[in-house]
């Protein structure tokens, strides 16, 4: 259960990071 929760949070964080990076690229370029 705990491992599942951690992996879910990890995956969500990756998605947020990818989206943030994409927005950052668009704003800088």
ZAGU-377421 format. One record per residue: residue number from 1; residue in three letters; chain; x, y, z of N, C-alpha, C, CB in turn. Coordinates in steps of 0.1 Angstrom, whole numbers. Last residue first. Glycine has a CB too. Layout:
<recs>
REC     i    aa   ch     nxx     nyy     nzz    caxx    cayy    cazz     cxx     cyy     czz    cbxx    cbyy    cbzz
REC   NUM   ALA    A       X       Y       Z       X       Y       Z       X       Y       Z       X       Y       Z
...
</recs>
This chain:
<recs>
REC     i    aa   ch     nxx     nyy     nzz    caxx    cayy    cazz     cxx     cyy     czz    cbxx    cbyy    cbzz
REC    29   UNK    A     114     306    -253     117     306    -267     108     316    -274     115     292    -273
REC    28   UNK    A     103     308    -227     116     314    -230     119     315    -245     127     304    -223
REC    27   UNK    A      77     297    -230      79     311    -225      92     317    -228      76     312    -210
REC    26   UNK    A      83     271    -238      75     280    -246      76     294    -243      60     276    -245
REC    25   UNK    A      98     261    -216     104     262    -230      96     272    -238     105     248    -236
REC    24   UNK    A      78     262    -197      90     270    -195      97     272    -209     100     264    -185
REC    23   UNK    A      60     243    -206      56     257    -205      68     266    -204      47     259    -192
REC    22   UNK    A      77     220    -204      71     224    -216      67     239    -216      59     215    -220
REC    21   UNK    A      82     219    -176      93     221    -185      88     226    -199     101     208    -187
REC    20   UNK    A      56     214    -166      63     226    -163      74     229    -172      68     225    -148
REC    19   UNK    A      52     189    -177      43     200    -181      50     213    -178      30     199    -174
REC    18   UNK    A      72     174    -163      72     175    -178      64     187    -183      66     162    -184
REC    17   UNK    A      64     178    -137      77     183    -141      77     184    -156      88     174    -136
REC    16   UNK    A      39     164    -137      40     179    -134      53     185    -139      38     181    -119
REC    15   UNK    A      48     138    -142      39     145    -152      39     160    -150      25     140    -150
REC    14   UNK    A      64     134    -119      70     134    -133      61     141    -143      73     119    -137
REC    13   UNK    A      44     134    -100      55     144    -100      62     145    -113      65     142     -89
REC    12   UNK    A      30     111    -106      24     124    -107      34     135    -108      14     126     -95
REC    11   UNK    A      50      92    -100      45      93    -114      38     107    -116      35      82    -118
REC    10   UNK    A      52      96     -73      64      97     -81      59     100     -96      73      85     -80
REC     9   UNK    A      27      90     -64      31     103     -62      43     106     -71      36     106     -47
REC     8   UNK    A      27      62     -71      17      71     -76      22      86     -75       3      70     -70
REC     7   UNK    A      47      53     -54      49      53     -69      39      62     -76      48      38     -74
REC     6   UNK    A      36      57     -29      48      64     -33      50      65     -48      60      58     -26
REC     5   UNK    A      14      40     -30      12      54     -28      24      62     -33       8      57     -14
REC     4   UNK    A      27      16     -32      18      20     -43      16      35     -42       5      12     -42
REC     3   UNK    A      40      15      -8      48      15     -20      40      20     -32      54       1     -23
REC     2   UNK    A      18      13       9      27      25      10      35      26      -3      36      24      22
REC     1   UNK    A       8     -12       0       0       0       0       9      13       0      -9       0      12
</recs>
